[in-house]
Amino acid sequence: MSDRDTTTISVTALIDGTQYVHTVEGTHWRRDNERTVYVYNDDTTALELDAEYFVGAMREDSVETAVTTQ
């Protein structure tokens, strides 16, 4: 078991001109030497995406959204 917190991780992929957002529960994401993107939940692979399709990834617990009211 890891001491990292599980959170929602969103990965954006671009396939044939269409962007897809895939959301999984995980602890972290990383790239390997081939630039393949992996999302992990502790030591378990939750998602794998080839580098050619990868647009971006974000942990929901580290995203800040500014809200304004009128």
All heavy atoms as TSV, in Angstrom:
chain	resi	resn	atom	element	x	y	z
A	1	MET	N	N	0.848	-1.182	0.000
A	1	MET	CA	C	0.000	0.000	0.000
A	1	MET	C	C	0.885	1.234	0.000
A	1	MET	O	O	1.898	1.287	0.647
A	1	MET	CB	C	-0.894	-0.028	1.234
A	1	MET	CG	C	-1.899	1.063	1.268
A	1	MET	SD	S	-3.379	0.406	0.538
A	1	MET	CE	C	-4.585	1.496	1.114
A	2	SER	N	N	0.453	2.219	-0.721
A	2	SER	CA	C	1.198	3.460	-0.859
A	2	SER	C	C	0.690	4.482	0.150
A	2	SER	O	O	-0.429	4.410	0.623
A	2	SER	CB	C	1.012	3.998	-2.273
A	2	SER	OG	O	1.497	5.294	-2.386
A	3	ASP	N	N	1.540	5.481	0.448
A	3	ASP	CA	C	1.081	6.558	1.322
A	3	ASP	C	C	0.488	7.699	0.502
A	3	ASP	O	O	0.119	8.724	1.014
A	3	ASP	CB	C	2.206	7.054	2.217
A	3	ASP	CG	C	3.402	7.577	1.427
A	3	ASP	OD1	O	3.366	7.558	0.185
A	3	ASP	OD2	O	4.359	8.001	2.070
A	4	ARG	N	N	0.382	7.508	-0.811
A	4	ARG	CA	C	-0.234	8.510	-1.687
A	4	ARG	C	C	-1.751	8.381	-1.609
A	4	ARG	O	O	-2.296	7.299	-1.495
A	4	ARG	CB	C	0.204	8.314	-3.123
A	4	ARG	CG	C	1.662	8.618	-3.328
A	4	ARG	CD	C	2.005	8.405	-4.757
A	4	ARG	NE	N	2.837	7.218	-4.845
A	4	ARG	CZ	C	3.621	6.951	-5.850
A	4	ARG	NH1	N	3.675	7.742	-6.885
A	4	ARG	NH2	N	4.368	5.883	-5.866
A	5	ASP	N	N	-2.419	9.509	-1.731
A	5	ASP	CA	C	-3.878	9.519	-1.714
A	5	ASP	C	C	-4.420	9.176	-3.094
A	5	ASP	O	O	-3.898	9.623	-4.106
A	5	ASP	CB	C	-4.409	10.893	-1.308
A	5	ASP	CG	C	-4.111	11.217	0.143
A	5	ASP	OD1	O	-4.033	10.273	0.962
A	5	ASP	OD2	O	-3.955	12.408	0.465
A	6	THR	N	N	-5.497	8.408	-3.112
A	6	THR	CA	C	-6.192	8.121	-4.362
A	6	THR	C	C	-7.081	9.304	-4.699
A	6	THR	O	O	-7.750	9.859	-3.835
A	6	THR	CB	C	-7.043	6.848	-4.219
A	6	THR	OG1	O	-6.187	5.757	-3.900
A	6	THR	CG2	C	-7.779	6.532	-5.511
A	7	THR	N	N	-7.070	9.687	-5.966
A	7	THR	CA	C	-7.886	10.802	-6.437
A	7	THR	C	C	-8.319	10.522	-7.869
A	7	THR	O	O	-7.875	9.547	-8.478
A	7	THR	CB	C	-7.108	12.135	-6.366
A	7	THR	OG1	O	-7.999	13.208	-6.643
A	7	THR	CG2	C	-5.953	12.165	-7.334
A	8	THR	N	N	-9.153	11.356	-8.394
A	8	THR	CA	C	-9.552	11.244	-9.791
A	8	THR	C	C	-8.451	11.829	-10.664
A	8	THR	O	O	-7.988	12.931	-10.424
A	8	THR	CB	C	-10.870	12.003	-10.038
A	8	THR	OG1	O	-11.871	11.455	-9.179
A	8	THR	CG2	C	-11.308	11.886	-11.473
A	9	ILE	N	N	-8.040	11.057	-11.673
A	9	ILE	CA	C	-7.044	11.508	-12.639
A	9	ILE	C	C	-7.698	11.477	-14.010
A	9	ILE	O	O	-8.245	10.445	-14.413
A	9	ILE	CB	C	-5.783	10.636	-12.608
A	9	ILE	CG1	C	-5.132	10.708	-11.224
A	9	ILE	CG2	C	-4.806	11.057	-13.711
A	9	ILE	CD1	C	-3.934	9.807	-11.043
A	10	SER	N	N	-7.666	12.600	-14.692
A	10	SER	CA	C	-8.252	12.707	-16.028
A	10	SER	C	C	-7.138	12.746	-17.063
A	10	SER	O	O	-6.191	13.512	-16.925
A	10	SER	CB	C	-9.100	13.974	-16.154
A	10	SER	OG	O	-10.180	13.932	-15.253
A	11	VAL	N	N	-7.269	11.905	-18.085
A	11	VAL	CA	C	-6.293	11.842	-19.171
A	11	VAL	C	C	-7.014	12.190	-20.469
A	11	VAL	O	O	-8.070	11.635	-20.769
A	11	VAL	CB	C	-5.668	10.435	-19.267
A	11	VAL	CG1	C	-4.731	10.337	-20.456
A	11	VAL	CG2	C	-4.937	10.088	-17.982
A	12	THR	N	N	-6.442	13.128	-21.219
A	12	THR	CA	C	-7.019	13.521	-22.501
A	12	THR	C	C	-6.225	12.887	-23.627
A	12	THR	O	O	-4.997	12.952	-23.638
A	12	THR	CB	C	-7.015	15.053	-22.653
A	12	THR	OG1	O	-7.700	15.627	-21.544
A	12	THR	CG2	C	-7.687	15.479	-23.941
A	13	ALA	N	N	-6.952	12.264	-24.570
A	13	ALA	CA	C	-6.339	11.625	-25.732
A	13	ALA	C	C	-6.924	12.233	-26.999
A	13	ALA	O	O	-8.096	12.619	-27.026
A	13	ALA	CB	C	-6.609	10.130	-25.705
A	14	LEU	N	N	-6.099	12.319	-28.039
A	14	LEU	CA	C	-6.550	12.793	-29.349
A	14	LEU	C	C	-6.426	11.626	-30.324
A	14	LEU	O	O	-5.326	11.173	-30.630
A	14	LEU	CB	C	-5.710	13.974	-29.825
A	14	LEU	CG	C	-6.102	14.578	-31.164
A	14	LEU	CD1	C	-7.518	15.160	-31.102
A	14	LEU	CD2	C	-5.111	15.660	-31.567
A	15	ILE	N	N	-7.586	11.122	-30.782
A	15	ILE	CA	C	-7.607	9.966	-31.676
A	15	ILE	C	C	-8.435	10.324	-32.901
A	15	ILE	O	O	-9.612	10.685	-32.780
A	15	ILE	CB	C	-8.196	8.730	-30.960
A	15	ILE	CG1	C	-7.365	8.407	-29.708
A	15	ILE	CG2	C	-8.259	7.530	-31.909
A	15	ILE	CD1	C	-7.966	7.355	-28.812
A	16	ASP	N	N	-7.809	10.260	-34.062
A	16	ASP	CA	C	-8.473	10.578	-35.337
A	16	ASP	C	C	-9.186	11.926	-35.291
A	16	ASP	O	O	-10.324	12.070	-35.749
A	16	ASP	CB	C	-9.462	9.476	-35.728
A	16	ASP	CG	C	-8.770	8.157	-36.036
A	16	ASP	OD1	O	-7.617	8.200	-36.508
A	16	ASP	OD2	O	-9.375	7.103	-35.801
A	17	GLY	N	N	-8.537	12.927	-34.704
A	17	GLY	CA	C	-9.075	14.273	-34.684
A	17	GLY	C	C	-10.117	14.548	-33.614
A	17	GLY	O	O	-10.631	15.651	-33.521
A	18	THR	N	N	-10.437	13.559	-32.808
A	18	THR	CA	C	-11.422	13.727	-31.737
A	18	THR	C	C	-10.732	13.602	-30.384
A	18	THR	O	O	-9.950	12.676	-30.176
A	18	THR	CB	C	-12.537	12.662	-31.837
A	18	THR	OG1	O	-13.149	12.767	-33.122
A	18	THR	CG2	C	-13.587	12.857	-30.758
A	19	GLN	N	N	-11.008	14.556	-29.484
A	19	GLN	CA	C	-10.452	14.486	-28.130
A	19	GLN	C	C	-11.380	13.682	-27.228
A	19	GLN	O	O	-12.596	13.871	-27.251
A	19	GLN	CB	C	-10.269	15.873	-27.526
A	19	GLN	CG	C	-9.020	16.550	-27.973
A	19	GLN	CD	C	-8.662	17.746	-27.101
A	19	GLN	OE1	O	-9.381	18.118	-26.189
A	19	GLN	NE2	N	-7.541	18.349	-27.403
A	20	TYR	N	N	-10.782	12.793	-26.450
A	20	TYR	CA	C	-11.504	11.985	-25.480
A	20	TYR	C	C	-10.895	12.241	-24.117
A	20	TYR	O	O	-9.671	12.329	-23.983
A	20	TYR	CB	C	-11.374	10.494	-25.797
A	20	TYR	CG	C	-11.932	10.116	-27.150
A	20	TYR	CD1	C	-11.122	10.130	-28.288
A	20	TYR	CD2	C	-13.260	9.764	-27.285
A	20	TYR	CE1	C	-11.628	9.781	-29.524
A	20	TYR	CE2	C	-13.787	9.414	-28.522
A	20	TYR	CZ	C	-12.957	9.426	-29.640
A	20	TYR	OH	O	-13.467	9.080	-30.867
A	21	VAL	N	N	-11.727	12.344	-23.096
A	21	VAL	CA	C	-11.248	12.477	-21.726
A	21	VAL	C	C	-11.657	11.217	-20.979
A	21	VAL	O	O	-12.845	10.877	-20.925
A	21	VAL	CB	C	-11.827	13.725	-21.032
A	21	VAL	CG1	C	-11.360	13.789	-19.588
A	21	VAL	CG2	C	-11.423	14.984	-21.786
A	22	HIS	N	N	-10.661	10.523	-20.444
A	22	HIS	CA	C	-10.915	9.303	-19.673
A	22	HIS	C	C	-10.572	9.598	-18.224
A	22	HIS	O	O	-9.500	10.124	-17.937
A	22	HIS	CB	C	-10.067	8.144	-20.200
A	22	HIS	CG	C	-10.453	6.834	-19.629
A	22	HIS	ND1	N	-11.546	6.130	-20.085
A	22	HIS	CD2	C	-9.922	6.113	-18.621
A	22	HIS	CE1	C	-11.653	5.009	-19.384
A	22	HIS	NE2	N	-10.676	4.992	-18.493
A	23	THR	N	N	-11.477	9.283	-17.326
A	23	THR	CA	C	-11.296	9.575	-15.911
A	23	THR	C	C	-11.204	8.265	-15.132
A	23	THR	O	O	-12.056	7.393	-15.300
A	23	THR	CB	C	-12.477	10.418	-15.390
A	23	THR	OG1	O	-12.581	11.583	-16.198
A	23	THR	CG2	C	-12.277	10.821	-13.954
A	24	VAL	N	N	-10.142	8.141	-14.312
A	24	VAL	CA	C	-9.936	6.946	-13.497
A	24	VAL	C	C	-9.531	7.353	-12.086
A	24	VAL	O	O	-9.063	8.472	-11.858
A	24	VAL	CB	C	-8.853	6.014	-14.092
A	24	VAL	CG1	C	-9.285	5.454	-15.423
A	24	VAL	CG2	C	-7.523	6.712	-14.223
A	25	GLU	N	N	-9.715	6.457	-11.154
A	25	GLU	CA	C	-9.213	6.665	-9.796
A	25	GLU	C	C	-7.777	6.164	-9.752
A	25	GLU	O	O	-7.488	5.050	-10.205
A	25	GLU	CB	C	-10.068	5.904	-8.777
A	25	GLU	CG	C	-11.453	6.483	-8.600
A	25	GLU	CD	C	-11.428	7.907	-8.072
A	25	GLU	OE1	O	-10.755	8.158	-7.056
A	25	GLU	OE2	O	-12.067	8.774	-8.698
A	26	GLY	N	N	-6.887	6.981	-9.224
A	26	GLY	CA	C	-5.489	6.580	-9.166
A	26	GLY	C	C	-4.705	7.403	-8.169
A	26	GLY	O	O	-5.215	8.364	-7.589
A	27	THR	N	N	-3.455	7.008	-7.979
A	27	THR	CA	C	-2.572	7.715	-7.049
A	27	THR	C	C	-1.577	8.610	-7.779
A	27	THR	O	O	-1.150	9.620	-7.250
A	27	THR	CB	C	-1.791	6.718	-6.178
A	27	THR	OG1	O	-1.150	5.762	-7.025
A	27	THR	CG2	C	-2.717	6.021	-5.197
A	28	HIS	N	N	-1.197	8.230	-9.014
A	28	HIS	CA	C	-0.224	9.020	-9.760
A	28	HIS	C	C	-0.210	8.576	-11.219
A	28	HIS	O	O	-0.759	7.534	-11.559
A	28	HIS	CB	C	1.172	8.890	-9.150
A	28	HIS	CG	C	1.734	7.504	-9.181
A	28	HIS	ND1	N	1.243	6.473	-8.391
A	28	HIS	CD2	C	2.740	6.971	-9.911
A	28	HIS	CE1	C	1.941	5.374	-8.630
A	28	HIS	NE2	N	2.850	5.646	-9.554
A	29	TRP	N	N	0.436	9.401	-12.071
A	29	TRP	CA	C	0.636	9.024	-13.465
A	29	TRP	C	C	2.073	9.321	-13.839
A	29	TRP	O	O	2.732	10.130	-13.199
A	29	TRP	CB	C	-0.357	9.727	-14.393
A	29	TRP	CG	C	-0.180	11.209	-14.537
A	29	TRP	CD1	C	-0.678	12.170	-13.712
A	29	TRP	CD2	C	0.535	11.890	-15.562
A	29	TRP	NE1	N	-0.322	13.410	-14.157
A	29	TRP	CE2	C	0.428	13.270	-15.306
A	29	TRP	CE3	C	1.258	11.486	-16.679
A	29	TRP	CZ2	C	1.011	14.228	-16.125
A	29	TRP	CZ3	C	1.837	12.448	-17.485
A	29	TRP	CH2	C	1.702	13.797	-17.200
A	30	ARG	N	N	2.569	8.629	-14.866
A	30	ARG	CA	C	3.941	8.840	-15.318
A	30	ARG	C	C	4.090	8.363	-16.753
A	30	ARG	O	O	3.214	7.714	-17.290
A	30	ARG	CB	C	4.938	8.119	-14.418
A	30	ARG	CG	C	4.919	6.616	-14.575
A	30	ARG	CD	C	6.103	5.974	-13.849
A	30	ARG	NE	N	6.155	4.557	-14.126
A	30	ARG	CZ	C	6.765	3.994	-15.167
A	30	ARG	NH1	N	7.367	4.739	-16.049
A	30	ARG	NH2	N	6.775	2.696	-15.331
A	31	ARG	N	N	5.240	8.705	-17.340
A	31	ARG	CA	C	5.606	8.243	-18.678
A	31	ARG	C	C	6.829	7.354	-18.569
A	31	ARG	O	O	7.698	7.580	-17.730
A	31	ARG	CB	C	5.929	9.420	-19.585
A	31	ARG	CG	C	4.735	10.271	-19.898
A	31	ARG	CD	C	5.129	11.423	-20.768
A	31	ARG	NE	N	4.239	11.451	-21.922
A	31	ARG	CZ	C	4.252	12.411	-22.820
A	31	ARG	NH1	N	5.115	13.391	-22.745
A	31	ARG	NH2	N	3.413	12.383	-23.814
A	32	ASP	N	N	6.924	6.348	-19.444
A	32	ASP	CA	C	8.116	5.509	-19.474
A	32	ASP	C	C	9.096	6.036	-20.526
A	32	ASP	O	O	8.868	7.088	-21.115
A	32	ASP	CB	C	7.755	4.039	-19.695
A	32	ASP	CG	C	7.156	3.761	-21.060
A	32	ASP	OD1	O	7.160	4.665	-21.934
A	32	ASP	OD2	O	6.680	2.636	-21.279
A	33	ASN	N	N	10.168	5.298	-20.769
A	33	ASN	CA	C	11.180	5.725	-21.736
A	33	ASN	C	C	10.642	5.795	-23.154
A	33	ASN	O	O	11.177	6.511	-23.994
A	33	ASN	CB	C	12.391	4.794	-21.688
A	33	ASN	CG	C	13.152	4.947	-20.398
A	33	ASN	OD1	O	13.053	5.977	-19.737
A	33	ASN	ND2	N	13.896	3.934	-20.022
A	34	GLU	N	N	9.586	5.041	-23.443
A	34	GLU	CA	C	8.952	5.068	-24.760
A	34	GLU	C	C	7.930	6.193	-24.839
A	34	GLU	O	O	7.284	6.372	-25.860
A	34	GLU	CB	C	8.263	3.725	-25.047
A	34	GLU	CG	C	9.149	2.510	-24.880
A	34	GLU	CD	C	10.342	2.536	-25.813
A	34	GLU	OE1	O	10.168	2.909	-26.991
A	34	GLU	OE2	O	11.449	2.195	-25.371
A	35	ARG	N	N	7.743	6.929	-23.734
A	35	ARG	CA	C	6.795	8.035	-23.601
A	35	ARG	C	C	5.348	7.576	-23.471
A	35	ARG	O	O	4.430	8.368	-23.551
A	35	ARG	CB	C	6.941	9.041	-24.738
A	35	ARG	CG	C	8.354	9.561	-24.930
A	35	ARG	CD	C	8.940	10.226	-23.719
A	35	ARG	NE	N	8.331	11.529	-23.497
A	35	ARG	CZ	C	8.441	12.209	-22.374
A	35	ARG	NH1	N	9.121	11.720	-21.381
A	35	ARG	NH2	N	7.866	13.368	-22.237
A	36	THR	N	N	5.125	6.261	-23.288
A	36	THR	CA	C	3.787	5.745	-23.011
A	36	THR	C	C	3.349	6.289	-21.659
A	36	THR	O	O	4.142	6.390	-20.731
A	36	THR	CB	C	3.793	4.202	-22.991
A	36	THR	OG1	O	4.233	3.745	-24.265
A	36	THR	CG2	C	2.423	3.642	-22.685
A	37	VAL	N	N	2.072	6.658	-21.548
A	37	VAL	CA	C	1.530	7.234	-20.317
A	37	VAL	C	C	0.803	6.146	-19.535
A	37	VAL	O	O	0.017	5.378	-20.107
A	37	VAL	CB	C	0.564	8.395	-20.636
A	37	VAL	CG1	C	-0.087	8.929	-19.373
A	37	VAL	CG2	C	1.306	9.500	-21.369
A	38	TYR	N	N	1.068	6.097	-18.238
A	38	TYR	CA	C	0.423	5.138	-17.345
A	38	TYR	C	C	-0.212	5.887	-16.181
A	38	TYR	O	O	0.384	6.824	-15.651
A	38	TYR	CB	C	1.440	4.151	-16.762
A	38	TYR	CG	C	2.152	3.319	-17.800
A	38	TYR	CD1	C	3.335	3.757	-18.367
A	38	TYR	CD2	C	1.627	2.102	-18.200
A	38	TYR	CE1	C	3.992	3.007	-19.326
A	38	TYR	CE2	C	2.274	1.332	-19.151
A	38	TYR	CZ	C	3.460	1.785	-19.710
A	38	TYR	OH	O	4.100	1.038	-20.654
A	39	VAL	N	N	-1.399	5.455	-15.788
A	39	VAL	CA	C	-2.019	5.934	-14.549
A	39	VAL	C	C	-2.032	4.739	-13.607
A	39	VAL	O	O	-2.453	3.640	-13.985
A	39	VAL	CB	C	-3.456	6.453	-14.773
A	39	VAL	CG1	C	-4.086	6.842	-13.446
A	39	VAL	CG2	C	-3.463	7.626	-15.737
A	40	TYR	N	N	-1.550	4.965	-12.385
A	40	TYR	CA	C	-1.463	3.892	-11.393
A	40	TYR	C	C	-2.372	4.165	-10.213
A	40	TYR	O	O	-2.580	5.319	-9.828
A	40	TYR	CB	C	-0.028	3.776	-10.854
A	40	TYR	CG	C	0.963	3.326	-11.879
A	40	TYR	CD1	C	1.764	4.244	-12.543
A	40	TYR	CD2	C	1.094	1.984	-12.183
A	40	TYR	CE1	C	2.686	3.832	-13.494
A	40	TYR	CE2	C	2.014	1.558	-13.131
A	40	TYR	CZ	C	2.803	2.488	-13.774
A	40	TYR	OH	O	3.714	2.078	-14.716
A	41	ASN	N	N	-2.888	3.100	-9.651
A	41	ASN	CA	C	-3.545	3.128	-8.357
A	41	ASN	C	C	-2.661	2.284	-7.454
A	41	ASN	O	O	-2.718	1.055	-7.499
A	41	ASN	CB	C	-4.967	2.577	-8.434
A	41	ASN	CG	C	-5.760	2.896	-7.195
A	41	ASN	OD1	O	-5.210	3.377	-6.213
A	41	ASN	ND2	N	-7.043	2.636	-7.235
A	42	ASP	N	N	-1.793	2.953	-6.709
A	42	ASP	CA	C	-0.687	2.321	-5.993
A	42	ASP	C	C	0.189	1.602	-7.012
A	42	ASP	O	O	0.718	2.250	-7.895
A	42	ASP	CB	C	-1.175	1.410	-4.868
A	42	ASP	CG	C	-1.752	2.197	-3.708
A	42	ASP	OD1	O	-1.242	3.297	-3.415
A	42	ASP	OD2	O	-2.724	1.721	-3.099
A	43	ASP	N	N	0.308	0.279	-6.935
A	43	ASP	CA	C	1.166	-0.467	-7.853
A	43	ASP	C	C	0.399	-1.070	-9.029
A	43	ASP	O	O	0.989	-1.729	-9.876
A	43	ASP	CB	C	1.896	-1.582	-7.105
A	43	ASP	CG	C	2.876	-1.026	-6.086
A	43	ASP	OD1	O	3.429	0.064	-6.329
A	43	ASP	OD2	O	3.085	-1.674	-5.050
A	44	THR	N	N	-0.905	-0.856	-9.090
A	44	THR	CA	C	-1.737	-1.420	-10.151
A	44	THR	C	C	-1.912	-0.418	-11.289
A	44	THR	O	O	-2.216	0.748	-11.054
A	44	THR	CB	C	-3.134	-1.785	-9.590
A	44	THR	OG1	O	-2.964	-2.677	-8.493
A	44	THR	CG2	C	-4.006	-2.420	-10.653
A	45	THR	N	N	-1.716	-0.874	-12.529
A	45	THR	CA	C	-1.925	-0.010	-13.687
A	45	THR	C	C	-3.423	0.132	-13.934
A	45	THR	O	O	-4.112	-0.851	-14.178
A	45	THR	CB	C	-1.248	-0.593	-14.942
A	45	THR	OG1	O	0.141	-0.775	-14.674
A	45	THR	CG2	C	-1.420	0.332	-16.134
A	46	ALA	N	N	-3.919	1.360	-13.867
A	46	ALA	CA	C	-5.341	1.628	-14.077
A	46	ALA	C	C	-5.628	2.045	-15.517
A	46	ALA	O	O	-6.742	1.872	-16.004
A	46	ALA	CB	C	-5.818	2.714	-13.115
A	47	LEU	N	N	-4.617	2.611	-16.201
A	47	LEU	CA	C	-4.799	3.080	-17.572
A	47	LEU	C	C	-3.446	3.135	-18.258
A	47	LEU	O	O	-2.449	3.510	-17.642
A	47	LEU	CB	C	-5.433	4.484	-17.574
A	47	LEU	CG	C	-5.649	5.139	-18.928
A	47	LEU	CD1	C	-6.823	4.480	-19.653
A	47	LEU	CD2	C	-5.914	6.622	-18.772
A	48	GLU	N	N	-3.402	2.766	-19.538
A	48	GLU	CA	C	-2.187	2.858	-20.352
A	48	GLU	C	C	-2.569	3.501	-21.676
A	48	GLU	O	O	-3.577	3.141	-22.287
A	48	GLU	CB	C	-1.622	1.457	-20.589
A	48	GLU	CG	C	-0.382	1.437	-21.436
A	48	GLU	CD	C	0.162	0.026	-21.619
A	48	GLU	OE1	O	-0.154	-0.867	-20.820
A	48	GLU	OE2	O	0.902	-0.162	-22.594
A	49	LEU	N	N	-1.773	4.499	-22.117
A	49	LEU	CA	C	-2.066	5.219	-23.350
A	49	LEU	C	C	-0.773	5.439	-24.129
A	49	LEU	O	O	0.198	5.970	-23.586
A	49	LEU	CB	C	-2.725	6.570	-23.030
A	49	LEU	CG	C	-3.112	7.441	-24.212
A	49	LEU	CD1	C	-4.210	6.791	-25.041
A	49	LEU	CD2	C	-3.553	8.817	-23.721
A	50	ASP	N	N	-0.782	5.063	-25.400
A	50	ASP	CA	C	0.385	5.293	-26.255
A	50	ASP	C	C	0.650	6.789	-26.389
A	50	ASP	O	O	-0.280	7.601	-26.472
A	50	ASP	CB	C	0.177	4.701	-27.643
A	50	ASP	CG	C	0.220	3.180	-27.644
A	50	ASP	OD1	O	0.777	2.597	-26.704
A	50	ASP	OD2	O	-0.305	2.586	-28.599
A	51	ALA	N	N	1.919	7.142	-26.451
A	51	ALA	CA	C	2.345	8.544	-26.482
A	51	ALA	C	C	1.750	9.323	-27.648
A	51	ALA	O	O	1.454	10.508	-27.513
A	51	ALA	CB	C	3.865	8.617	-26.529
A	52	GLU	N	N	1.544	8.677	-28.781
A	52	GLU	CA	C	1.041	9.393	-29.963
A	52	GLU	C	C	-0.368	9.953	-29.754
A	52	GLU	O	O	-0.775	10.879	-30.447
A	52	GLU	CB	C	1.060	8.496	-31.187
A	52	GLU	CG	C	0.100	7.324	-31.103
A	52	GLU	CD	C	0.198	6.395	-32.295
A	52	GLU	OE1	O	-0.189	6.798	-33.407
A	52	GLU	OE2	O	0.678	5.263	-32.093
A	53	TYR	N	N	-1.120	9.426	-28.794
A	53	TYR	CA	C	-2.488	9.877	-28.538
A	53	TYR	C	C	-2.603	10.812	-27.334
A	53	TYR	O	O	-3.627	11.438	-27.127
A	53	TYR	CB	C	-3.412	8.679	-28.299
A	53	TYR	CG	C	-3.398	7.694	-29.446
A	53	TYR	CD1	C	-2.892	6.415	-29.274
A	53	TYR	CD2	C	-3.877	8.054	-30.696
A	53	TYR	CE1	C	-2.875	5.511	-30.326
A	53	TYR	CE2	C	-3.856	7.164	-31.763
A	53	TYR	CZ	C	-3.358	5.891	-31.555
A	53	TYR	OH	O	-3.337	5.010	-32.600
A	54	PHE	N	N	-1.543	10.921	-26.553
A	54	PHE	CA	C	-1.585	11.657	-25.291
A	54	PHE	C	C	-1.609	13.164	-25.508
A	54	PHE	O	O	-0.798	13.714	-26.239
A	54	PHE	CB	C	-0.374	11.278	-24.434
A	54	PHE	CG	C	-0.302	12.002	-23.124
A	54	PHE	CD1	C	-1.203	11.721	-22.111
A	54	PHE	CD2	C	0.665	12.960	-22.896
A	54	PHE	CE1	C	-1.145	12.374	-20.897
A	54	PHE	CE2	C	0.741	13.622	-21.683
A	54	PHE	CZ	C	-0.162	13.331	-20.684
A	55	VAL	N	N	-2.569	13.841	-24.859
A	55	VAL	CA	C	-2.655	15.296	-24.886
A	55	VAL	C	C	-2.284	15.861	-23.521
A	55	VAL	O	O	-1.477	16.776	-23.412
A	55	VAL	CB	C	-4.066	15.777	-25.288
A	55	VAL	CG1	C	-4.180	17.291	-25.189
A	55	VAL	CG2	C	-4.405	15.294	-26.691
A	56	GLY	N	N	-2.851	15.311	-22.446
A	56	GLY	CA	C	-2.559	15.820	-21.116
A	56	GLY	C	C	-3.175	14.963	-20.029
A	56	GLY	O	O	-4.031	14.133	-20.294
A	57	ALA	N	N	-2.722	15.195	-18.793
A	57	ALA	CA	C	-3.257	14.489	-17.634
A	57	ALA	C	C	-3.265	15.442	-16.453
A	57	ALA	O	O	-2.429	16.345	-16.367
A	57	ALA	CB	C	-2.402	13.263	-17.303
A	58	MET	N	N	-4.240	15.245	-15.565
A	58	MET	CA	C	-4.285	16.071	-14.361
A	58	MET	C	C	-4.923	15.298	-13.217
A	58	MET	O	O	-5.802	14.479	-13.430
A	58	MET	CB	C	-5.033	17.371	-14.605
A	58	MET	CG	C	-6.495	17.212	-14.869
A	58	MET	SD	S	-7.242	18.821	-15.110
A	58	MET	CE	C	-8.837	18.313	-15.697
A	59	ARG	N	N	-4.404	15.572	-12.036
A	59	ARG	CA	C	-4.996	15.049	-10.803
A	59	ARG	C	C	-6.041	16.046	-10.353
A	59	ARG	O	O	-5.769	17.236	-10.252
A	59	ARG	CB	C	-3.936	14.909	-9.710
A	59	ARG	CG	C	-2.971	13.773	-9.903
A	59	ARG	CD	C	-1.919	13.786	-8.792
A	59	ARG	NE	N	-2.526	13.781	-7.474
A	59	ARG	CZ	C	-2.673	12.696	-6.704
A	59	ARG	NH1	N	-2.258	11.539	-7.155
A	59	ARG	NH2	N	-3.213	12.781	-5.522
A	60	GLU	N	N	-7.233	15.570	-10.080
A	60	GLU	CA	C	-8.313	16.462	-9.692
A	60	GLU	C	C	-8.020	17.184	-8.374
A	60	GLU	O	O	-8.493	18.297	-8.175
A	60	GLU	CB	C	-9.637	15.692	-9.576
A	60	GLU	CG	C	-10.111	15.119	-10.900
A	60	GLU	CD	C	-10.542	16.172	-11.901
A	60	GLU	OE1	O	-11.024	17.236	-11.495
A	60	GLU	OE2	O	-10.391	15.914	-13.103
A	61	ASP	N	N	-7.227	16.593	-7.504
A	61	ASP	CA	C	-6.935	17.238	-6.224
A	61	ASP	C	C	-5.883	18.341	-6.349
A	61	ASP	O	O	-5.620	19.060	-5.390
A	61	ASP	CB	C	-6.503	16.214	-5.173
A	61	ASP	CG	C	-5.179	15.533	-5.494
A	61	ASP	OD1	O	-4.675	15.694	-6.609
A	61	ASP	OD2	O	-4.677	14.823	-4.621
A	62	SER	N	N	-5.313	18.517	-7.538
A	62	SER	CA	C	-4.306	19.569	-7.700
A	62	SER	C	C	-4.739	20.621	-8.726
A	62	SER	O	O	-3.932	21.400	-9.186
A	62	SER	CB	C	-2.962	18.959	-8.111
A	62	SER	OG	O	-3.055	18.362	-9.372
A	63	VAL	N	N	-6.022	20.630	-9.048
A	63	VAL	CA	C	-6.552	21.602	-10.006
A	63	VAL	C	C	-7.339	22.645	-9.238
A	63	VAL	O	O	-8.194	22.331	-8.435
A	63	VAL	CB	C	-7.478	20.920	-11.040
A	63	VAL	CG1	C	-8.092	21.943	-11.960
A	63	VAL	CG2	C	-6.701	19.878	-11.831
A	64	GLU	N	N	-7.000	23.900	-9.481
A	64	GLU	CA	C	-7.725	24.982	-8.844
A	64	GLU	C	C	-8.557	25.686	-9.900
A	64	GLU	O	O	-8.068	25.998	-10.977
A	64	GLU	CB	C	-6.760	25.966	-8.195
A	64	GLU	CG	C	-5.998	25.365	-7.031
A	64	GLU	CD	C	-5.100	26.377	-6.363
A	64	GLU	OE1	O	-5.332	27.590	-6.545
A	64	GLU	OE2	O	-4.167	25.946	-5.686
A	65	THR	N	N	-9.796	25.954	-9.571
A	65	THR	CA	C	-10.685	26.635	-10.487
A	65	THR	C	C	-11.133	27.939	-9.858
A	65	THR	O	O	-11.642	27.958	-8.733
A	65	THR	CB	C	-11.929	25.760	-10.792
A	65	THR	OG1	O	-11.493	24.514	-11.300
A	65	THR	CG2	C	-12.834	26.441	-11.796
A	66	ALA	N	N	-10.939	29.006	-10.586
A	66	ALA	CA	C	-11.373	30.315	-10.087
A	66	ALA	C	C	-12.861	30.476	-10.372
A	66	ALA	O	O	-13.328	30.179	-11.466
A	66	ALA	CB	C	-10.589	31.428	-10.757
A	67	VAL	N	N	-13.587	30.953	-9.373
A	67	VAL	CA	C	-15.022	31.160	-9.531
A	67	VAL	C	C	-15.309	32.626	-9.248
A	67	VAL	O	O	-14.871	33.175	-8.246
A	67	VAL	CB	C	-15.822	30.272	-8.551
A	67	VAL	CG1	C	-17.309	30.559	-8.659
A	67	VAL	CG2	C	-15.521	28.810	-8.812
A	68	THR	N	N	-16.029	33.239	-10.152
A	68	THR	CA	C	-16.440	34.632	-9.930
A	68	THR	C	C	-17.956	34.696	-9.905
A	68	THR	O	O	-18.629	33.952	-10.592
A	68	THR	CB	C	-15.902	35.560	-11.032
A	68	THR	OG1	O	-16.384	35.101	-12.287
A	68	THR	CG2	C	-14.394	35.576	-11.032
A	69	THR	N	N	-18.478	35.575	-9.102
A	69	THR	CA	C	-19.925	35.778	-9.046
A	69	THR	C	C	-20.232	37.231	-9.338
A	69	THR	O	O	-19.418	38.109	-9.106
A	69	THR	CB	C	-20.489	35.398	-7.663
A	69	THR	OG1	O	-19.839	36.203	-6.681
A	69	THR	CG2	C	-20.264	33.929	-7.374
A	70	GLN	N	N	-21.386	37.452	-9.873
A	70	GLN	CA	C	-21.779	38.832	-10.204
A	70	GLN	C	C	-22.826	39.331	-9.253
A	70	GLN	O	O	-23.564	38.669	-8.663
A	70	GLN	CB	C	-22.334	38.878	-11.613
A	70	GLN	CG	C	-21.278	38.553	-12.620
A	70	GLN	CD	C	-21.835	38.673	-14.035
A	70	GLN	OE1	O	-22.910	39.185	-14.254
A	70	GLN	NE2	N	-21.063	38.190	-14.977
